[in-house]
Amino acid sequence: MSNENQFFVIKAKENGVNVIGLTRGSDTRFHHSEKLDKGEVMIAQFTEHTSAVKVRGKAVIQTSHGTMDTEE
């Protein structure tokens, strides 16, 4: 499975969780951001433009590699 087909889920555990997409290429830059409130869920995937995602705030993140909690 290529990176572009991998989905991940982010569930906010508090209001104001920031999800920030970072670009591919020689210069990594922010290219998109979303703000989630408590209980909101975002389903996303890596694309030809998005190579990384930064999550700021209390959230649970589920990927094909497992589940992570930002509080741990």
C-alpha positions in Angstrom: 0.0 0.0 0.0 1.5 3.3 -1.0 1.5 6.3 1.3 -1.1 8.0 -0.8 -3.6 5.3 0.0 -3.2 5.3 3.7 -6.0 6.9 5.7 -5.7 8.1 9.3 -8.3 9.2 11.8 -8.0 12.1 14.3 -10.5 12.5 17.2 -10.4 15.6 19.3 -10.5 15.1 23.0 -10.8 18.9 23.7 -11.9 22.0 21.8 -9.4 23.7 19.5 -7.2 20.8 18.4 -5.1 21.9 15.4 -4.4 19.5 12.5 -1.7 20.9 10.2 -0.7 19.4 6.8 2.9 19.7 5.7 4.0 19.6 2.1 6.4 17.3 0.3 9.5 18.4 -1.5 12.8 20.0 -0.7 11.1 22.8 1.3 8.6 21.4 3.9 5.9 24.0 4.5 2.5 24.2 6.1 -0.2 24.0 3.5 -3.5 23.4 5.3 -4.9 23.5 8.8 -8.1 22.5 10.5 -9.4 23.2 14.0 -11.4 20.4 15.6 -13.6 20.7 18.7 -14.1 18.0 21.3 -15.7 14.9 19.8 -15.1 15.9 16.2 -13.4 13.4 14.0 -11.4 14.0 10.9 -10.6 11.3 8.4 -7.7 12.1 6.1 -5.0 10.6 3.9 -1.6 11.4 2.6 -1.5 12.8 -0.9 1.0 13.8 -3.5 1.1 17.2 -1.7 0.9 16.1 1.9 3.8 14.1 3.4 3.2 14.8 7.1 0.6 15.9 9.6 1.1 17.7 12.9 -1.5 17.5 15.6 -1.5 20.1 18.4 -3.8 19.5 21.3 -5.4 16.5 23.0 -6.5 13.9 20.5 -6.5 10.2 19.6 -4.9 9.3 16.3 -5.6 6.0 14.5 -3.4 4.8 11.6 -2.6 1.4 10.1 0.4 1.4 12.5 -1.8 1.6 15.6 -3.5 4.1 17.9 -1.7 7.0 19.5 -2.9 9.4 22.2 -1.2 12.8 22.3 -1.4 12.8 26.1 1.0 9.8 26.5 
